[in-house]
Structures are given as structure tokens and as C-alpha cells.
Amino acid sequence: MNFSGKVVMVTGAGKGIGRGVAMAYAEKGGKVVVADFDVVAGERTVNEIREQGGEAIFVKTDVRLEEEVIRLMEVTANTYGKMDILINNAGISKFTPFYELTLETWDNVINTNLRSVFLCSKEGAKLMRNNPDGGSIVNIASTRALMSEPNTEAYAATKGGIVALTHALAATLGQDRITVNAISPGWIHTGDESELREIDHEQHFSQRVGNPGDIARACLYLTAKENDFVTGINLVVDGGMTRKMIYEED
């Protein structure tokens, strides 16, 4: 899959999954717009891309705010004249005991994880619909949209919302030749792999914990023009964990 000449925006690309996705598109020839609230992390990603011969710019963005999202799209249009691919990856997790979950924390998680997908998709689609061949949006959800642990209400609500918003957007934006898909990562380790235990790997059907590259390759697949028949789906990338039957044993 070749993304030469494609303009790819990745939100939350300063570190973790977002950084891995941004690096993958740059390696495939994409011109990457790195959007992040963390200036140091965002600029680090851009510098790494450039050191490897890729092209990227950094735009400091608070994806909770409409005016900053609009500015992000304006900078992208002014720099590259278009946008082909949007990866809505920015997000936070706040696992707070339910009876201590404040409205302020709830709103912050909802606005960062879910409202941002609406805002970025709306403004990004306005650019993509001008392209002769449309564009692609990928929303990073989570397997927590499908299953839960205690005290994850705000996070789970946003990820479930992202999955539903994805198929709604796919229905709406299909007329503009824009595909919209979601990816639900499972356990994706973004640190030093030596931190992981053997049991961490063995409990997966795949016999290993995931890494950002697994999500990056899924993004590449879903946004490749030859795969534009794939839209409205939620692709679970979790090493099989959501299909694992678990019983308590004595």
C-alpha cells in the first residue's frame, strides 16, 4: 500500500498508538499532520519522521474545542491544499470509582474522546469532499466499547459512542466518497516490552500482547484506496481476547 502524496492527519500523535500510526504513514510516503495538545511530544514525533526522510508538520490542538479543530483544518489546507485521511486517535482514560466520578471528569472524558471525533470528522470531511476520490476516516475506539471492568463508565461510554458514530458517519459521508471505519484495540503496550510478563502474552490467542504497529497496519488497510468497499465497520484488533471464554477455577 502506497500513500505517496496523501495528506494524513493523526490526532493524539505525540506518543503511543498515535505516534506509531503517524510513523507508519510517513514510511509509506504520506505527508503527516501531527495534532496533539502536548507540544514536546508532538514535535518529537515530527522530528522522528523527518529524521527518517518523511514529511510532517505539527499543529498544537485541543481537540475538545471547535475553534482549535477549525484552525487545525485551516493550517492543513493552507500547507498542503487538501486532506485525504483522518485518524481520530486522541483520547484520555480516567478510571474513577463510580460514586466519586464527578461531572467535570465525565465531561472532560466525553469531550476529549467523543466530541473530538465529531468535530474533527465534520471539519475534516469538508476538506475531503473536495477531493476527486473522496477520503477516509478511521476512529480509534476500544474493546471497552464491547466489554467492561468496574469503574470505567466515562471511558466505556465514549468508546461505545465512537463505534455508533462511526456507522452513522459512514452512512452520511458515503455520498461524498468518504469511508468511515473504527478500530477497537485490545491490550496495546506502548512502553518497553521487557515490562511484560510471560502470562501477559500467553493469555492472548495470538500468544502476544499487541503493539502500536498492529493498529497502524489496520489503519493502513482501512484507508488504502483499493479497500474503499470497506466502510462502517468496527475492526477489533485484540489478539482474540474478546472471543476468549473465561471461567473461575478452584
C-alpha positions in Angstrom: 0.0 0.0 0.0 1.4 3.3 -1.2 0.4 6.6 0.4 2.7 8.9 -1.6 1.2 12.3 -2.0 -1.6 11.6 0.5 -2.1 14.0 3.4 -2.8 12.2 6.6 -3.9 13.8 9.9 -3.4 11.9 13.1 -4.8 13.4 16.3 -3.0 12.5 19.6 0.1 11.6 17.5 2.6 12.7 20.1 3.0 9.3 21.7 1.6 5.8 22.0 -0.7 4.4 19.3 -1.0 7.8 17.6 2.8 8.1 17.2 3.0 4.6 15.7 0.3 5.4 13.2 1.9 8.7 12.2 5.3 7.0 11.7 3.7 4.2 9.6 2.0 6.6 7.2 5.2 8.6 6.8 7.1 5.4 6.0 4.6 4.8 3.2 5.1 8.2 1.7 2.3 10.1 3.4 2.5 13.8 4.4 1.6 13.7 8.0 -0.2 16.3 10.1 0.6 15.6 13.7 -2.0 17.1 16.0 -1.5 17.0 19.8 -2.0 19.1 22.9 1.5 18.1 24.1 3.9 20.3 22.2 7.0 18.4 23.3 5.6 15.0 22.3 4.1 16.3 19.1 7.3 18.0 17.9 9.3 14.8 18.8 7.1 12.7 16.5 7.6 15.2 13.7 11.3 15.3 14.2 11.5 11.5 14.2 9.6 11.4 10.9 11.8 14.0 9.3 15.0 12.2 10.5 13.8 9.1 8.6 13.2 11.1 5.5 9.5 11.7 5.8 7.4 14.8 5.7 5.3 16.1 8.6 4.1 19.2 10.4 3.0 19.7 14.0 -0.2 21.7 15.0 -0.8 22.1 18.7 -4.5 21.3 19.1 -7.0 20.9 21.9 -9.5 18.6 20.1 -12.2 19.4 22.7 -12.5 22.9 21.2 -14.3 23.7 18.0 -12.2 26.8 17.2 -9.0 24.8 17.6 -10.2 22.0 15.4 -11.2 24.5 12.7 -7.8 26.1 12.9 -6.2 22.7 12.6 -8.0 22.1 9.3 -7.2 25.6 8.1 -3.4 25.0 8.7 -3.6 21.7 6.9 -5.4 23.2 3.9 -3.0 26.2 3.8 0.0 23.9 4.0 -1.0 21.0 1.7 -4.1 22.2 -0.1 -6.1 19.1 0.9 -6.6 16.3 3.3 -7.1 12.6 2.3 -7.0 10.6 5.6 -8.1 11.4 9.1 -7.2 9.2 12.1 -9.2 10.2 15.1 -6.9 8.8 17.8 -6.8 11.5 20.6 -8.2 10.3 23.9 -7.7 10.0 27.6 -8.7 7.4 30.1 -9.9 8.2 33.6 -10.9 5.1 35.6 -12.6 6.6 38.6 -14.7 4.9 41.3 -18.3 5.3 40.1 -19.6 7.1 43.2 -16.6 9.5 43.0 -17.0 10.2 39.3 -17.6 14.0 39.0 -19.5 15.7 36.3 -16.3 17.6 35.5 -14.3 14.4 34.9 -17.2 12.9 32.9 -17.4 15.9 30.6 -13.7 16.1 30.1 -13.5 12.4 29.0 -16.6 12.8 26.8 -15.3 15.9 25.2 -11.8 14.6 24.6 -12.7 11.2 23.4 -16.1 11.5 21.7 -16.9 15.2 20.9 -13.5 15.4 19.3 -14.3 12.7 16.8 -17.5 14.5 15.8 -15.7 17.9 15.5 -12.7 16.5 13.6 -14.8 14.4 11.3 -17.2 17.2 10.5 -14.4 19.7 9.7 -12.2 17.1 8.0 -14.9 15.8 5.8 -15.4 19.4 4.5 -11.9 19.1 3.0 -12.2 15.5 1.9 -15.4 16.0 -0.1 -13.5 18.3 -2.4 -11.1 15.5 -3.4 -11.8 13.7 -6.7 -11.6 10.4 -4.9 -13.0 11.4 -1.5 -11.1 10.3 1.6 -11.1 8.0 4.6 -11.7 8.4 8.3 -10.7 5.9 11.0 -11.8 6.4 14.6 -9.9 4.7 17.3 -12.4 3.1 19.7 -11.6 0.3 22.2 -12.7 -3.2 23.1 -14.1 -1.5 26.1 -16.9 -0.5 23.8 -17.9 -4.2 23.9 -17.0 -5.3 27.5 -16.1 -3.7 30.8 -14.3 -3.7 34.1 -15.7 -1.8 37.1 -15.3 2.0 37.3 -14.8 2.6 33.6 -18.1 4.3 32.9 -16.9 7.5 31.2 -14.3 5.8 29.1 -16.6 3.0 28.0 -19.4 5.5 27.1 -17.1 7.4 24.8 -15.8 4.3 23.1 -19.3 2.9 22.6 -20.3 6.2 21.2 -17.4 6.2 18.8 -18.5 2.9 17.4 -22.1 4.1 16.9 -20.9 7.4 15.5 -18.7 5.6 13.0 -21.5 3.7 11.2 -23.7 6.8 11.3 -20.9 8.8 9.6 -20.3 6.0 7.1 -24.0 6.3 6.1 -23.9 10.1 5.8 -20.5 10.6 4.2 -20.7 7.8 1.6 -22.3 10.2 -0.8 -19.1 12.2 -0.7 -16.9 9.1 -1.3 -15.6 9.1 2.2 -15.2 5.8 4.0 -15.6 5.8 7.8 -14.4 2.9 10.0 -13.5 2.2 13.6 -10.7 0.2 15.1 -11.1 -1.3 18.6 -7.7 -2.1 20.1 -7.3 -4.5 22.9 -4.2 -4.6 25.1 -1.7 -2.5 23.2 1.6 -2.0 25.0 3.3 1.3 24.2 6.3 1.0 26.5 9.3 -1.3 27.0 8.3 -4.8 26.0 10.5 -6.2 28.8 8.0 -4.8 31.3 5.6 -7.6 30.2 5.3 -11.0 31.8 5.0 -14.3 30.0 1.4 -14.7 31.2 0.6 -11.3 29.7 1.4 -12.8 26.3 0.1 -16.3 26.8 -3.4 -15.2 27.8 -4.0 -14.0 24.2 -5.0 -16.3 21.4 -2.2 -14.7 19.4 0.3 -15.6 22.2 1.5 -12.0 22.5 0.4 -8.5 23.7 -0.3 -6.0 20.9 1.9 -3.0 19.9 1.2 0.2 18.1 2.3 -1.3 14.8 -0.7 -3.7 14.9 -3.0 -0.7 15.0 -1.0 1.2 12.4 -1.3 -1.6 9.9 -5.0 -1.8 10.5 -5.2 1.9 9.7 -3.2 1.4 6.5 -5.6 -1.3 5.4 -8.8 0.7 6.1 -7.5 3.8 4.3 -6.0 2.2 1.2 -8.0 3.3 -1.8 -8.2 -0.3 -3.1 -10.2 -1.1 0.1 -12.9 1.5 -0.3 -15.6 -1.2 -0.3 -14.9 -1.5 3.5 -16.9 1.1 5.4 -19.0 1.4 8.6 -17.2 -1.5 10.4 -15.6 -1.8 13.8 -12.4 -3.8 13.4 -11.4 -5.5 16.6 -7.6 -5.8 16.9 -7.1 -7.6 20.3 -5.2 -10.9 19.8 -8.6 -12.7 20.2 -9.2 -11.6 23.8 -12.9 -10.6 23.3 -13.5 -14.1 22.0 -11.9 -15.8 25.0 -14.3 -17.8 27.3 -13.2 -17.3 30.9 -14.3 -19.4 33.9 -13.3 -19.1 37.5 -11.4 -22.3 38.6 -10.8 -23.7 42.1 
